[in-house]
Amino acid sequence: MYKKYTEEIVGYKLSNKKNLSKAQQILKDYLIEYEVWEEGRDMSVEGKSFAKGSAFYDVFVKNGLLNDWYEPVYKTISLSKEFMSKVGFKTTSDDGVYGEAICVRTNGMTVINWNREGRNCTYFGEKLEPNIAVTIKKDGGTRTAFNGYIFREDQLGDLLKMTW
């Protein structure tokens, strides 16, 4: 399976369940301090995870416990039509595993093909982390500018800059 996540953090989840009751107490104290505590509030799900930049995120940053108790949740890699459009490409086919997109600006002179299952090992037989296999072709798909793999969505943008 391909690497599903970028380097962009969107939230945090509790890494050790033993700290859940302590985290819930910290959050309850925070809610009481800012007078937003509601009697009968169900705290059983609070503290397990929260979004980056939320009030609960700020509580754990302020207490210095964010990195000790929580691990980051990363944004997923999609290579979706919306993402490809954002980098200037129109997706011509995508079956969930294999896809192709053409450059809008150059009217199809640059073509990107991908395989979300990626590659298992390098040419030297070394095992690879999950990845997405990508081929960037120029001149309407007749010349290969890149044939390799990416581990993060933003790497595709870097490759496009390097192969213009």
C-alpha positions in Angstrom: 0.0 0.0 0.0 1.2 3.5 -0.7 2.2 6.0 1.9 -1.1 7.6 2.9 0.1 10.8 4.6 1.9 14.0 3.9 4.2 15.8 6.4 1.4 18.3 7.2 0.0 17.8 10.7 -3.8 18.2 11.0 -4.3 16.9 14.5 -3.0 14.8 17.4 -4.0 11.5 19.0 -3.2 10.1 22.4 -0.2 7.8 22.1 -0.5 6.1 25.5 -4.0 5.2 26.8 -2.7 5.3 30.4 -2.7 9.1 30.1 -6.3 9.4 29.0 -7.8 10.0 32.5 -5.1 12.6 33.2 -5.7 14.3 29.9 -9.5 14.3 30.5 -9.0 15.9 33.9 -6.7 18.6 32.4 -9.4 19.3 29.7 -12.2 19.4 32.3 -10.2 21.9 34.4 -9.7 24.0 31.3 -13.4 24.0 30.6 -14.2 24.9 34.2 -11.6 27.7 34.3 -13.1 29.3 31.1 -16.6 28.8 32.4 -17.8 26.6 29.5 -18.2 23.4 31.4 -21.7 21.9 31.1 -22.9 19.6 33.8 -23.4 16.1 32.6 -20.9 16.5 29.7 -19.6 13.1 28.5 -15.8 13.3 28.8 -15.3 9.6 27.7 -14.3 10.7 24.2 -12.5 13.9 25.1 -8.7 13.9 25.0 -8.3 10.9 22.7 -7.7 13.2 19.8 -8.1 16.9 18.7 -7.4 19.1 15.7 -4.2 21.1 15.4 -4.9 24.7 16.4 -8.0 23.9 18.5 -8.5 25.1 22.1 -7.5 21.6 23.4 -4.3 21.7 21.3 -3.4 25.0 23.0 -4.0 23.5 26.4 -1.5 20.7 25.9 1.0 23.0 24.2 0.8 25.4 27.2 1.2 22.5 29.6 4.2 21.2 27.7 2.5 17.7 27.3 1.7 17.7 23.6 4.9 15.9 22.4 5.0 13.7 25.5 1.4 12.4 25.4 0.3 12.8 21.8 1.5 11.8 18.4 0.7 13.8 15.2 -2.0 12.8 12.7 -0.9 13.7 9.2 -3.0 14.9 6.2 -3.6 12.2 3.7 -2.0 12.1 0.2 -4.7 12.0 -2.3 -3.4 12.9 -5.8 -7.1 13.7 -6.2 -8.5 15.7 -9.1 -8.6 18.8 -6.8 -4.9 18.4 -5.9 -3.8 17.8 -9.5 -5.8 20.9 -10.6 -4.1 22.9 -7.9 -0.7 22.0 -9.4 -2.0 22.8 -12.9 -3.0 19.3 -14.2 -6.3 17.8 -15.4 -6.8 14.2 -14.4 -7.7 12.2 -17.5 -8.1 8.8 -15.7 -8.0 7.5 -12.1 -9.2 4.1 -11.1 -8.1 4.5 -7.5 -4.7 2.8 -8.1 -3.5 4.0 -11.5 -4.0 7.5 -12.7 -3.0 9.9 -15.4 -3.1 13.7 -15.7 -2.1 16.2 -18.3 -0.7 19.7 -18.0 -3.4 22.4 -18.6 -0.9 25.2 -19.2 1.0 23.4 -21.9 -2.0 21.7 -23.4 -0.9 18.1 -22.5 2.8 18.5 -23.3 3.6 17.2 -19.7 1.9 14.0 -18.7 2.0 12.4 -15.2 1.2 8.8 -14.5 1.0 7.3 -11.1 0.6 4.0 -9.3 -0.6 4.3 -5.7 0.7 0.8 -4.8 4.2 2.2 -5.4 7.4 0.1 -5.4 8.5 -2.4 -2.8 12.3 -2.1 -3.2 15.0 0.0 -4.8 17.1 -1.2 -7.8 19.6 -2.5 -5.3 17.0 -4.7 -3.5 16.7 -2.4 -0.4 13.2 -2.4 1.1 11.3 0.9 0.6 8.8 2.7 2.8 5.3 2.8 1.3 5.3 5.2 -1.6 3.6 6.2 -4.8 5.3 5.4 -8.1 5.3 8.4 -10.5 6.4 9.0 -14.1 6.6 12.5 -15.5 6.7 12.6 -19.3 7.4 15.6 -21.6 6.7 16.4 -25.2 3.2 14.9 -25.1 4.4 11.7 -23.3 7.3 10.8 -25.7 10.2 11.7 -23.4 10.6 10.6 -19.8 11.7 13.3 -17.4 11.2 11.4 -14.2 10.5 7.8 -13.3 10.6 7.0 -9.6 8.6 7.3 -6.4 7.4 9.9 -4.0 6.7 9.6 -0.3 4.8 12.9 0.2 2.4 14.8 -2.0 4.5 18.0 -1.9 7.4 16.1 -3.5 5.4 15.9 -6.8 5.3 19.7 -6.9 9.1 19.8 -6.4 9.6 17.3 -9.2 7.4 19.3 -11.5 9.6 22.4 -10.8 12.8 20.4 -11.5 11.5 18.9 -14.7 10.1 22.1 -16.4 
